[in-house]
Amino acid sequence: MGELLQQLVNGISLGAIYALIALGYTMIYGVLRFINFAHGDVFMVGAFSGYFVANAISHVLPVGSPLAAVVVFLAAMTICALLGATIEYLAYRPLRSRPKLTVLITAIGVSLFLEYLSQLLFGATPRGFPEIISNEPFIKTKLVSLDIVGAVVIVTSLVLMYALRVIVMKTKIGTAMRAVSYNQQAASLMGINISKVITFTFMTGSALAAAGGVLYGASYPSIDPLMGILPGLKAFVAAVLGGIGNIPGAALGAFIIGIVESFIGGTFLSTYRDAIVFAILIGILIFKPSGILGRNEVEKV
C-alpha cells in the first residue's frame, strides 16, 4: 500500500511538470491549429535561464532562499516569454497563410536550431542545476514521503494552471483567445487584433514551459541542451491524450502520463516506460483521436 501511495505522489509531481509544458502545446494548437515542436526546447531554455540567473544572483541572494527562488522563476519565465514572442514573430508569422505542413516543418527546424545553438553557447556537457529549493523532507510517514521540492513543484504548477484558467476565462485577452480559437476570420471582423492574441498565446505558453524547466531542474538536477526532447514529446502525448486544444484536457493528460510513468518505473517494466508512454499515444490516436476531453473534428492536414 505504501509503495502504491509513494508512486502516486511521485507521478503527480512528474505530471505537474508535464502539465506546464502540455498547456503550451494545447494553447498554440487551439489558436493556430498546428503543433509547435520547438516547445520542448523552450522548456530547455527555461532551465538554462534559471541556471544562469541563480548563479548570477548568488552573490546578492543566498541560493535556496524563497526570494532567490522567486527571482529565478520570474526571470526564466520572462526570458522565455520574450523568446516565444520572437519565435512567433520571426518564424511563424510570415508563414501564417501558408499550408500547415509548411509551418510544421518550420517548427521542427526551429527546434533543431535551438538545440544546436544551445550546444554551441552552453556546451554539450550536462550541468548541475543549483539547489534553488531545499530538498528537505516535507512529509515523511510510514506510507509516503514528499520532499520540499516535490511539494513546491505540485503547488507551483497548480497555482500557474489556475492563473492560466483565470486569464483565459475571466480577462479580455482570454476572451479574445477563445474567440480566435473558434474562428479567426470572425474574430478579426469583430475588431480583435489577431497578431496580438497569437503573440500573447506564445508568450504565455513559453512562460509556463520555462517554469516547468526550472521545476524540472530543481527536481532532476542535471540539465543539458537536449533535455527538452523527451519531456517535450511526453507533454505532447499528454496534450493529445487529454484532447489537443483543450486546456483542462492537457492538464488531465499530463497527470495521467506522469502517474502511469511513475507506476511503470516501479515495476520490472521500468526499462520500457518511455515506449509504453508512446504506445499510449498510438492507442489514443487509433481508438479516440479527439482525446479524453477533446471534441471530434474533421480537419485536413
N, C-alpha and C positions, 0 to 999 in steps of 0.2 A: 504493500500500500504506500509506504514511504517513498519507494522508488518511482511509482507512478506519479505521485504528487510532485516530486522533485523534477521529473521530466516535463510535467505540465508547466511548472513555473519557468523552467529553462526555455520551453517552447514559446511561452507568452513573451518572454524577454526578447527572444530572437525574432518572433513575429512582429513585435513593436518596431524593430529596426526596419524589417522588410516593408512594413506598412508605410513608413515615411517615404521610402523610395517608390513604392507602388502607387501612392497618391499622385506623384508627379507624372507617371506613365498615364494614369487614367484621366487626369485633368487635361493633359495635352491631347490625348486621343479624343476626349469629349468635345474639345473646342475645334481641333484641326482635323480629326479623323485620320491621324497617322501615328505610327509608333516611333517615338524618339529614342532610338537605340543608343544615343550618346548619354542618356540619363544616368546610367550606371557609372560613367566616367565623371559626371558632375559630382556624384557621391564620393568618388575618389578624390577629386579636387577639394571637396569639403573637408575630408580627413586631413589632407596635407595642409590646408589653410589653418585648421585647428592646431596642427603640429607646429607650424611656424609661429603662429600667434602666441601659443602657450610658451614657446621658448623665448619669444621677444619680450613678453611681459613678465617673465620670471624674475627679472631684476627689480621690478616695481611691486608686483603682487606675488605672494608665495603660491606656487603651483599646487593645487589641491584645495585651495580656499574656495568657498562658494562664489565670491566675487570674481575671482580669476576664471572659474568655470563659466560663469555667465558671460564674461567678456569674450572668452574663446568661442562660445556658441554664437553670440551675436555677430562677431567679426566673420566667422566662417559662413554664416547664413547670408550676410551682406555681400561678401565676396562672390559667393555662388549665385546669388540673385542677379548681380551685375553680369556674371559670366553667362547666365541663362538668357538675359536680355541681349547680350552681344551675339550669342549663337543664333538666336531667333532673327536678329536684325541682319546679320551678315550671311547666314547660311540658308535660312528657311524663308524669310520674307520675299527674296527675289524669285523664289520658286512657288509662291503661293497659288498661282494659277496653273501650274504645271501638273501633270499626272501624279497620283500618289506614289507610284513606283519610283519616280524621279526623286521625290522628297525622301522616300525610304532609303534609297541608295546613298543619298547625301547624308542622312543620319548615321549610316554605317561609316561613311568617310569621316564625319566629324568625330565619331567615337575613336577611330584609329588615330586621327590627328591628335586628340587629347592624350591618348595613351603614349604615343611615341614622343610627343612634345614633353610630357611629364618625365619620361625616361631620360630625355636629353637634359632637362633642367634639374631634376632631383636625383638622377642615377637610378639604376635598376635594383640596387641592393635594398632589401627591406629595412625600415627604420623602426625603432621602438617608440611607441606613442607615449607622451608624458602622462603621468598619473594625475590627470586633472580632477578625477573623482576618487575619493578613498575607496579601497576595496575591503574595508572592514565589514564584518557581518552586520546585517540589518535585522534579519530574522533568523534565528537558529533554534530549531526544535528537533525532537527525535524523528519527525516525519519529513520536515522540509527545511531548507536553509536558503537564504537570499542575501547577497551582499549589497552594499550601498549602491554600487554601480548598477546592478540589475534593477534595483528599486528606482533609481533615477532614470534609467532607460525607459521603464514602463510608464512612470508618471509623466516624464517629459513628452513621450510620444502621445499619450492620451491628451495632455494639455494642448499640444500642437494640432492634433486631429480635431479637438473641439474648437480651437481657434479658427481652423480652416472651415469647419461647418458654419460657424457664426459669420465668417466673411462671405461664404457662398450664399447662405440663406437669409442673412439679415442686413447686408450692406448694398449700396447702389452698384458698386463694381461687381459684386457677386450676382446680382440680378442681371447685369449686362452679360456676365459669363454664361449664365444659364440660357439667356436669350440667344447668344451667339451659338451655343452648343446645339440649340434646336434648329435654327435657320439663320445662317449668316446674312443672306440677302435681305430677309425681312427685318433682321435686327439693324442692318445698315440703313434701310428705308425709315426706320423709327428714330434715326439720329444717333445710334450708338457708334462710337469710334472703334471699329473692328481691330485696327492695329494696336490701339491702346489696351484693349481687353486681352489680345493674344500675348502682348509683351508682359502684362501683369500675370497672366497664367504661367508663362515660362519662369518669371521671377519667383513666384510663389512655390512652384514645383521644385525649382532648383534650391531654394532656401530650405525646403523640407528635406531634400536629399542631402544637403550639407549637414543639417542636424543629425540625420541618420549616419553620415560619415564620421562625425565626431563621436557619437554614441558607440559606433562600431569600433573606433579606435580605442575608446575607453574600455570596452568590453574585451576586445581581442587585440592587445597592444602591439601589433606589428602591421605596418602599412607599407604598400609599395604601389607603383604606377599601374599595375594590372589588377589591383584588389577590387575594382568595381565590376569586373566582368561577371563573376559568378553570383554575387549578391544582386547585381542588376538583373541578370536573367531570371533568378528566382523571384525577384519582386515582380518582374513581368509575368511570370507564371501565376503569381498571386493575383495580379490585376485581372488576368484572363479568367482565373478560377472564380473570382468574385463577380466578374462581369465588367469587362473593359469599358471605361466611360462612366462607371457608377462608383462614386466616392465611397459610400459605406461598403459596397461590394469589395473594393480594393482592400480596405482595412480588414474585412472579414476573411478574404482570401489569404492575406498576409499572415494573420494569426493561425489559420488552418495549416498553411505551409510550415510555419515555424514550429507548431506543435507536432505535426507529422514528422518533420525532420528530426526533432529532438527525440521523439519516441523511437524512431528507427535507429538513431545514433546510440541508443542504449541497448540495442539487440545485436545478434550475430550478423545482421544485415547492414551494420554501420558503414561498411565499405561502399555499399550501393545506395547510400541515402541521396546523393545527387541524382543518380539515374532514376530513382523512384520519384523524385520531385518532377523530373521532366516527363516521366511516364504519366504522371497526373495531368500534365499539360496535354499530352496526346489523348488521354482518355476524355478530358473535358471538351476538347475540340471535336471528338467523334460523337460523344453522346449528348453534350449540352453546350454547343459552341457559344451560346449567349452568356454562359456563366451562371452562378447561383442566383445573383440578383439582377442580372442583365436582362435586356429586352431582345426579343427576336427581331433582327433587322436583315433585310436583303441588301447587300452592298457590293458594288463592283470594285475590283482592285485594279 
